[in-house]
Amino acid sequence: MNSLRSFFITFLIALLVFGVCAFFITGFVTDSINGLLDGSHVTDPADTTTSESGETLSPVDPDEEIKGESFNILLIGTDYRPSILTDYHPLIAEQYPAFNDPKALIGYEGDLPEYGYRRVSADAVMLICVNKEKRSFTYMQIPTNMQLTVSGVSTTVADLYYDMGLTYFVNKMSGITGVTIDYYALTGIEEIAGIVDAMDSITYTVPCDMEYTDEISGLTISLKAGAQTLTGTDVAGLLSFDSYTSANLSREKTLLSFLKALAQKMTNVTYFNKAADIFANAEQYVYTNFTADDLLNNLDLIFMYSKFTVGTVEYPGSYYYSNGVRYFSPNITLAITTMAEYK
């Protein structure tokens, strides 16, 4: 039982570092693990409370000693696909994912940048605040089409990562939320596709017909709406698609929905052995400064997920269109004030 519990601990933390559990706010992972550990999958309704997000939680003793320290982690998903897209800068493999010298990838005509090669975008960004004192896990999704001004130049969260590099990007996300970011975890479409192939495909309900050909790369996306079995290649196309015609659909919503389905499969007892193989080679799938020591130091705190309040905060602001492109105009002052309560 001790070895089994150790595996489950590693499994849960790996999900956290991958960013999977951050993209879907449910108690599925924790409930499944706790149920398998104690032999019970049933919770007495009298022993639960409800979070501000409407989730059912177990009570926590305010005097209970919890090891670990409050921390904040930024999760970043990118659209980097070097196995299929060949029009990146020749130095891209040396630079990705940190982009320590992003100017080497960008040409300039005077002071204005010239993009002669395919860019890498931050497609999904999520901030998680784990607050030991306030007994809370708080999630904030940062819109990647958010407009920002950097050195007098207008840009977006999606473009900022490639233009300025990972360190600057993380610091900027800290600046627009008022939250000190202790850790980051970054993954890409191909890494997620690799997980799917390692899990021998996945069943997922595609939200709409997806037919698209990128003339530059020759990449063709052809998926029909509805439930179907997807390979890693299919998933890469699914997550790359961005030609939605319904206001209720978007690449970010599809990514969040897909990661929920992926996490549900990875937490199925049938796939534990394959999941263990994935996590044993985690460096292939995630780039992070969350170390093994950080994991050990915060095990107790992270395992409080089922007892803490779990909430979601929307980044304040509004959407608008400019030349047919949808942007998000942020209220940074309000965002900093709001997050002060949770960090």
Secondary structure, DSSP 8 states (H G I E B T S, - for coil): -HHHHHHHHHHHHHHHHHTHHHHS--SHHHHHHHHHHHT-----GGG-EE-TTS-EE----TT----S--EEEEEEEE---TTT---S-TTHHHHTTT-SSGGGG-EEETTEEE--S----EEEEEEEEEETTTTEEEEEE--TTBEEEETTEEEEHHHHHHHH-HHHHHHHHHHHHT----EEEEEEHHHHHHHHHHTT-EEEEESS-EEEE-TTT--EEEE-SEEEEE-HHHHHHHHH-----STT--HHHHHHHHHHHHHHHHTSGGGHHHHHHHHHTGGGT-EES--HHHHHHTHHHHTTTTTSEEEE----EEEEEETTEEEEEE-HHHHHHHHTTT-
